[in-house]
Amino acid sequence: MSSTEKVVIVTGGNGGIGFATGNEFLGNDYQVILADTADNIEIKKTGISYFSCNLNDLGALESLFRFCKEKFGRLDVLITAHGVHNSVKCIDATESDFDIVMNTNFKSIFFCCREALKLMDKGIIINIGSSVGIAADKDAPVYSASKAALHQLTKCLAQEYGRRIRVNAIAPGPIETPLLRRAFNNDPVTMEAVRKMNVRGIAQPEEVAKMIFFMASDTCQFMNGSIVPFDGGESITYSGEPPK
């Protein structure tokens, strides 16, 4: 099958890793659906299909996959690139702090995977985890736990469905995205401290996108249930966030 006949859904497509990944697949002749919460003018200029929805709303999430089925009749690749971050210590966390992170970073991705599994005959799911799902982040325990849970979900799905659908996760470290900048209050001093702390500094979203496309390629047909660190060494050296 040529790539022009293949269809990919990328969640969190408005910016950062999601938008870069959509463009990477588009540049390799995939039919691309980007899903996120609000319209993006730049996406409309690319020719990519865009689906506006709140992925924390199960009904809206299900509509995304119905849209894919009605428009293309198939789904070959799912990339779950949406997520939120907070740096609330356990002792200070509210129920709302916990719910927004776990609902977005784990629950909604669980149900995205469910819908993809129902739609795919054969295919590939790549979840976007995090280096701090491997190395704990004492400064963001809910976020860290949500990504660790996502890694474990990836392995569970790979166990059950791996004969027809490869399920893997990539675990990025610090990437130059709006999510990272918000995590550090858009403070350039803190961002520079992060850059110096990590062995390989801060990567660009396009670098992650190329790795995701590689993981979805036929070259990686034997990869299943893997959590792939792409973090410049953060998961082997991480000691917490720099002072703000």
Residue pairs with C-beta under 8 A, 6 or more apart in sequence:
2 29
3 28
3 29
3 30
4 29
4 30
4 31
5 31
6 30
6 31
6 76
6 77
7 30
7 31
7 32
7 33
7 68
7 72
7 74
7 75
7 76
7 77
8 22
8 25
8 30
8 31
8 32
8 33
8 75
8 76
8 77
8 78
8 79
8 216
9 33
9 35
9 64
9 65
9 68
9 75
9 77
9 78
9 79
9 116
10 18
10 21
10 22
10 25
10 32
10 33
10 34
10 35
10 79
10 81
11 18
11 35
11 36
11 55
11 78
11 79
11 80
11 81
11 82
11 109
11 112
12 18
12 35
12 36
12 80
12 81
12 82
12 83
12 128
13 19
13 21
13 22
13 34
13 35
13 36
13 40
13 43
13 48
13 50
13 81
14 34
14 36
14 37
14 38
14 40
14 43
15 40
15 177
15 178
16 81
16 175
16 177
16 178
16 179
16 205
17 81
17 128
17 172
17 175
17 177
17 205
17 208
17 209
17 212
18 34
18 36
18 79
18 81
18 82
19 34
19 40
19 42
19 43
19 205
20 204
20 205
20 206
20 208
20 209
21 79
21 81
21 205
21 208
21 209
21 212
21 213
22 32
22 34
22 43
22 46
22 48
23 46
23 48
23 209
24 206
24 209
24 210
24 212
24 213
25 32
25 77
25 213
25 216
26 32
26 46
26 47
26 48
28 213
30 76
30 77
31 49
31 72
32 48
32 49
33 48
33 49
33 50
33 51
33 64
33 67
33 68
33 71
34 40
34 43
34 48
34 49
34 50
34 51
35 50
35 51
35 52
35 53
35 55
35 64
35 82
36 50
36 52
36 53
36 82
37 52
37 53
37 54
37 55
38 52
39 50
39 52
40 50
43 50
44 50
49 71
51 63
51 64
51 67
53 60
53 61
53 63
53 64
54 60
55 61
55 64
55 82
55 104
55 108
55 112
56 103
56 104
56 107
56 108
58 111
61 108
61 111
61 112
61 115
62 115
64 115
65 75
65 115
65 116
65 118
65 119
68 75
68 119
69 75
69 119
74 119
74 120
74 121
75 116
75 119
75 120
75 123
76 120
76 122
76 123
76 124
77 123
77 124
77 125
77 126
77 216
78 112
78 113
78 116
78 120
78 123
78 124
78 125
78 126
79 126
79 128
79 212
79 216
80 109
80 112
80 113
80 125
80 126
80 127
80 128
81 128
82 104
82 108
82 109
83 104
83 105
83 128
83 146
83 179
84 100
84 101
84 104
84 105
84 179
85 101
85 140
85 143
85 179
85 182
85 183
86 97
86 100
86 101
86 140
86 142
86 143
87 139
87 140
87 143
87 183
87 241
88 94
88 97
88 140
88 141
88 142
89 139
89 141
90 141
93 141
93 142
97 142
98 142
101 142
101 143
101 146
102 142
102 145
102 146
102 149
104 146
105 143
105 146
105 147
105 150
106 146
106 149
106 150
106 153
109 127
109 150
109 153
110 153
113 125
113 127
113 153
113 157
113 167
116 123
116 125
116 165
117 125
117 157
117 161
117 165
120 164
120 165
121 164
122 164
122 165
123 164
123 165
123 166
124 165
124 166
124 167
124 168
124 215
124 216
125 154
125 157
125 165
125 166
125 167
125 168
126 167
126 168
126 169
126 170
126 212
126 215
126 216
127 150
127 151
127 153
127 154
127 167
127 168
127 169
127 170
128 169
128 170
128 172
129 147
129 150
129 151
129 154
129 169
129 170
129 171
129 172
129 227
130 143
130 144
130 147
130 171
130 172
130 173
131 171
131 172
131 173
131 229
131 231
131 234
131 235
131 238
132 140
132 143
132 144
132 147
132 234
132 235
132 238
133 144
133 146
133 147
133 148
133 149
133 150
133 151
133 171
133 227
134 148
134 151
134 171
134 227
134 229
134 235
135 234
135 235
135 236
135 238
136 144
137 143
137 144
137 238
137 240
137 241
138 240
139 240
139 241
140 183
140 241
147 171
150 169
151 169
151 171
151 227
154 167
154 168
154 169
154 225
154 227
155 225
155 227
157 165
157 167
158 166
158 167
158 168
158 224
158 225
159 225
161 167
162 224
162 225
166 220
166 221
166 223
166 224
167 224
167 225
168 215
168 220
168 223
168 224
168 225
168 226
168 227
168 228
169 226
169 227
169 228
170 208
170 211
170 212
170 215
170 227
170 228
170 230
171 227
171 228
171 229
171 230
171 231
171 235
172 203
172 208
172 230
172 231
173 198
173 203
173 229
173 230
173 231
173 232
173 233
173 234
173 235
174 180
174 194
174 195
174 198
174 201
174 202
174 203
174 231
174 232
174 234
175 202
175 203
175 204
175 205
175 207
175 208
176 202
176 203
176 204
176 205
177 205
180 191
180 194
180 202
181 191
184 190
184 191
184 194
184 241
184 244
185 244
187 244
190 242
190 243
190 244
191 202
193 242
193 243
194 202
194 241
194 242
195 201
195 202
197 237
197 242
198 231
198 232
198 233
198 234
198 237
199 232
199 233
199 234
199 237
200 232
200 233
201 232
202 232
203 230
203 232
207 230
208 230
211 228
211 230
214 220
215 223
215 228
229 235
